[in-house]
């Protein structure tokens, strides 16, 4: 049997552009490689701190992400994502520059989720920073400007520890921040599902589902879908099919 080569790495279809951060990445966080049921390939974008990308709107950082994305493509990945929902701001630019499918943000799911819900219901967004989430972010991800939004900013732990890239985090307090914010979002009678903007919210998705009773969409389920398109499962032919 003859096989073809042509790239340095194989077996990791998804490349992840990582922020330059030091907060704990617990199981469920997309920056923890054990989260994924398949191999992924990481590239850290140096100096792209959570504060600079979220509060600073990733100003003057586009070329840094393009360069890191090109390195991932050269390494052999077939598609690229990022570990910050606020990078939806660069969706079009990264797609044009990298020449592979790019899924920058969990926010890109909002329009699809809206199409799944019953009449009169829509997706609501849970974000790490509502004050930083601008109409430009929403427009880049195709999110309707009437989308309900809640935030963990009023909590005691999660937003501060992540955006300030603290070396320690109280996981129980961070979990409580996420649940409390999600409960507030669910009080809006129009909300029929929750989309987690922040990739670091994934470890709390099950708790949010239990507390609100609403479907929860995150970067985790988005990238499971994304990876399944880049590397479709091969099914053996049945004996009837030869």
Buried (B, 14 or more C-beta within 10 A) or exposed (E): EEEEEEEEEEEBBBBBBBBBBEBBBBEBBBBBEEBBEBEBBBBBBEEBBBBBBBBBBBEEBBEBBBEBBBBBBEBBBBBBBBBBBBBBBBBEBBBEBBEBBBBBBBBBBBBBBBEEBEEEBBBBBBBBBBEBBEEEBBEBBBBEEEBBBBBBBEBBBBBBBBBBBBEEBEBEBBBBBBBBBBEBBBEEEEBBBBBBBBBBBBBBBEBBBEBBEBBBBBBBBBBBEBBEEBBEEEEEEEEEEE
